[in-house]
Amino acid sequence: MPRKLLRKLFPNPDKMKDHKHLQFLGDTLHLPYLWHLNRHNVASAFAIGLFCMWIPIPFQSIIAALLAVFFRANLPLAVVLVFVTNPVTMPPMLYGAYLVGAAIVGHPPAGFNFEPSLDWLMNGLILIWKPFLLGIFITAVLSSIAGYYGVHLLWRLHLLKHLKARRERRKRQAPPPDQDSAD
């Protein structure tokens, strides 16, 4: 079951609560809903993590953690999902978001020549910021919605598969109907 696998991979809540660098959070880490693995918490965590991964600023995980606390979602899962964006995946994702925004605004996408420098950030981004931010917002919202309802759908399908397998096991274990009583 995915829940057992996730429990093995996630940090132990008791260790996290006692961690010396997290003491400033007080009793917030003691809230049980931050650690539960039920359909609602996992779907909410997916929505939060997939939304925050599109935010083009450092420390997206802090924003995801705060939103997980606010929306009562699974904290570790929301934070881990932010790391879908990393130095390898972020440039093509952000360029794709820019293309989405440029298509909606009607801006020709020819002016996007990214250079990882402060000069480009100050001068190059100023030319494309409207389609760039619109594209990021649209892809973040769509990713969030797809993640939320996708988890609900997959959870439901997994549950139906589990129930079907249980019914099949019960049919095999049930004694056959008594043939002699019909005579």
N, C-alpha and C positions, 0 to 999 in steps of 0.2 A: 504494500500500500504506500502511496506517495507520502503520507503523513509520517510514517515510520522513518523513511529515508530523510525527510526534511528535519525531523527531530535529531537524527544522528549528525547532520551537517551543521545545524544551527548551534550557536554558543549556548552554554548552560545558563539559564536565567539567574540562578543563584550566584554563579561566578560573576556575571555581569553586574548584578546588584551590589556586590561587594568590591568591585574594582575601584581602586583608589582614585583614578582619574575621572570616574563617573559619579563620585559622591556629591558633586554640586547639583545633580538632578534631584536629589532628595528621594522622596517616596514615589516619584513618577515611574521609575523602573520597576516598582513593586506592583504596578497595576497588572492584574492577570490577563486582561484582554490584549496586551501588547505581545504576549507570548503564545496565545492559543492558536491552534491550527484548525479552524473550522472554515466552512465555505465563505462566510461573510468576511472574516478577517483576512483570509488569503486573497480573495477577490479585491478587497479594498487596498491591500498592500500592493497588488499588481497594478491597480489603477494609479496609485500614488507613485510607485517606483517608475512606471513607464511614462508618467507625466514629467516627473522631475529629471529623468535622463535627458530630456530635450532642452533643459535650461542651460544656456551656454555660459555659465559662470562656474568658478571653482566652488567646491564644497556643496555640491548638489545633495550629497548624502545627509548633510545637516538639515536641509530643507525637507527632505524626505522623512527624516526622523521626527521632525516637529509636526509635519502633516500626519504621520502615522499615530502620534500621540493624540492629536486633535480629532482625527476621524476614527479612532479606536481600531486601528489596523494592526496587523502583525509587523512589529518593528524590524526584526532582522531581515525579513523578506523584502520590505519596502526599501531598506537601505541597500541590500545586495543588488536589487534590480537596477539601481541607478548606475551600477558599474557596467551595464551593457555598453554605455558610451565610455570609451577609453581613448587614448591617443591614436589608436589604429582606426577605430570605428567612427570617431567624431567627425573628421573632415568630410567623408562621403555623406554622412547623415545630415550634417548642417548644410552641405551643398544641395542635397535633395530637398531639404526644408526650404531653402532659398528658392529653388526652382518652383516649388508648390506656391510659395508666396508671390513670385514673379508672374506665374501664370494667372493667378487670381487678380492681381493688381493690373496686369497688362503691361508690365515692365519688361523690356527685352532682357533676357538673362545673360547678355554678353559682357557685362561689366564686373564680373566676379573673378578677380585674379587674386587669390588669397596668398598672403605672405605672412609667416609667423613673426611679425615685428610690431613694435609699438606704433611705428609710423603708419602701417597699414590699418591698424586698429583706429587710429585717430582720423586718417584721411580716406582710406578705402571703404571702411564700414559706413561712413557718413553718406556715401552715395547710394547704398543699397539697404539701409536699415529698415525701411518700411516693408518691402517684400520679405526681407530676412526674418524680421520679428513676426510678421503675419504667418509666414510659412512654419516657423517654429511653434507658434501657438496652435495652428491648425493640426499639425502632425502630433503635437503633444496631446491635444484633446482626443484626436482619433485613436492614438495609441492607448490612451487611458481607457476609453470606452471599449475598445477591442479587448484589452487585457481584462477588464472587469467582467464583461459578459462572456468572454472566452473561458475564463476560469469557472464561472458558473456552469457553462455548458459542459466543459470537460469533467467537472466534478459530478454533474448529473449523469453523464454517460458512464463514468467510472462506477457510480453507485448502481445504476441499472445493470451493468455487467456483473457486478458483485452479487446483486439480488438474483439474477438469472442463474449464475453459477451455484448459488445456495439452493435454489429450487431444484436444479438438476441433481445435486448431491442428495437432497431429501428424497427425490423420486427413486434414485438408485438404492438408497438405504431402506426404503419402505418395503415391508414384506408384500409379496404378490397377493392379490385377492384370492380368497379360499374358493377353489373350484368345487369342492365336495358339497358345500352348502346349497348349491343350485339343484342337486338331485333330489 
